[in-house]
Amino acid sequence: MSNLYSCKAMLRAPLICLFSLLPMLAMAKPSTLNANETAVGSITKPSLASNEGMVEGIFYQTFGSGRPVLIINGGPGLDSAGFESVAKAIAAKGYQTILFDQRGTGRSTLPKIDGSTIQMSLMVEDIEKLRSHLKQPKLTILGHSFGGMLGGAYAAKYPEHVEKLIFSSAGGLDLSFREQFSKRFNANLTLTEQAKMQAYQLQQAAGDDSAETRDALALVRAHAYVIDKSKAPAIAARLKVVNMAINGLVYQDLEKIQFDLKSSFRDFKAPVLVLQGDKDVISVDTAKTIASSFPDARLVIMPNCAHYGWLDSAELYYASVFEFIQAP
């Protein structure tokens, strides 16, 4: 994030903005791109209409009916636009899936964006207000990427309202994922791609704020997040619209509160599923640490899979999710 890393550090390695992109990309408006939906749908998308609503400034959508499954997208600084096909796929199995735009993103607008309005504790309370509004005593929570960190924070504060908990390529229960992020990110790029990325970063550092350079840099970076490179353009479209102000403020807050939930779940009763690609920019060690922090957790490592399990390993990803949520 711009407030945590120097420009020199950013040129050396693609740290960090969890599963988004570096601060050297120009700030953009939150995403409303339909193209993002193709980034999350390698299986047939059921035709399910959504219901929309607002809860104290937080926009949400629901799909289908049945036991509720809340899907928390990654970022931070991204809305939920890219997750509708995942929500519809799960809803088609007889569940009510819920998406929401995290505060300050998409249609969850704020009068101001600063350290007083962007805090992890406030984001947790947004989820609790949404749960209460929907009159659901318990939620199954699927948190992807940064959404896994937020889902974990909610589960730590409100364990009585968690039916089941899924970590999907999650950043973990603390901030230690950053230690291996740069190495793993670069490992998913060819040497040519790494050279291009550095060249585009240098252009931006010299003042080039052109759409062409932003597009080219986003596309190169997108290749680190998927093994199936045909999906990279859709991922790049998502990366370009991260709200970097929100991204930086969230990580400032996580540093301030010394985010570390590893010891918070010794008495956690709900079952937990941890899904992790072996080629993810987040290490398998992070996933193992998550799983070992819960009394009842199952870890699924997806072979030849990067950050988006439903793209690189759709069959195993969805089979694992469906088996888990359908279990008594």
Secondary structure, 3 states (H helix, E strand, C coil): CCCCCCHHHHHHCCCCCCCCCCCCCCCCCCCCCCHHHHCCCCCCCCCCCEEEEEECCEEEEEECCCEEEEEECCCCCCCCHHHHHHHHHHHCCCEEEEEECCCCCCCCCCCCCCCCCCCHHHHHHHHHHHHHHCCCCCEEEEEECHHHHHHHHHHHHCHHHEEEEEEECCCCCCCCCHHHHHHHHHHCCCHHHHHHHHHHHHHHHCCCCCHHHHHHHHHHHHCCCCCCHHHHHHHHHHHCCCCHHHHHHHHHHHHHCCCCCCCCCCCCCCCEEEEEECCCCCCHHHHHHHHHCCCCEEEEEECCCCCCHHHHCHHHHHHHHHHHHHCC
